């Protein structure tokens, strides 16, 4: 009895193997997507956002110059209402430039800190990627070999004939 294996369902092992293959493909695809997202986000922070806010700063500086020229013109024309309005426009333009400078300062900080914050988290995916690319294929190969061994064992067991099954079938055939 100790040298016999009780194989309940080889189909369950095959189903598990198929599920493992599907899981491996999905995880690999997800890791690739996350890696691409990390790369795109780095580019967005370090390049696109920085360039956008520099351009926005130049636009707002032009608006400030225009508002200052309008204020200077209104002072020369000695109209009080337009002078007050022009002063408010200059203050608004200055606040807009301060806002842009704060955004640029934050973008520079994010760009500087991005690798130190995101990369350690992204490196954790390398461990999972290693598991998916090296360990899981070995596990799948082991399952395939195990299934083949169990199938050959089951066939050998059927070919040698189980004495209890043959005696039952013989008793059914006898009148």
C-alpha positions, 0 to 999 in steps of 0.5 A: 500500500505504501508504494501506491499513489492515490490519484483522484483527478489529473484534470484538477492539476491540468486546470490548475496549470492552465490557471497558472498560465493565465495568471502569469500572462495577466501579471506580466501584462500588468507589470508592463503597464505599471512600468510604462505608467511610471515612465510616462509619469516621470516624463510628464513631471520632468518635461511636459509640466515644467515646460508648460508652466514655463510657457505659462509664466512667459504668457503671464509676464506679458500680461503683467507688462501690458497691465503695467503699460495700461496703468502708466497710460491711465496715470498720464491721462489722470483718469481716476477710475481707469487708474484704479482698475489698472492697478487691480489688473497689475495686482492680479497679474502679479498674483498670477505670476506668483502662482506660476512660480509656486507651480514651477517650484513644486514641479522642480521638487516633484521632478527631483524627488520622483526617483527617490519616491517612486523607484523603490516602489517600482523596484518591488515589481522587479521581484514579482517580474522575476517570479513571473519570468523564472519561477512560474515557468519552472513550476508550470514545467514541473506540473506538466512533468507531474501530470505526464508521470501521473497519467503514465502511472494511471495507464500502467495501473489500468493495463496491469489490471486491478484485481478487485475490479477484474474480479467484480467484472468477472462476477458480473459476466458469470450467470 
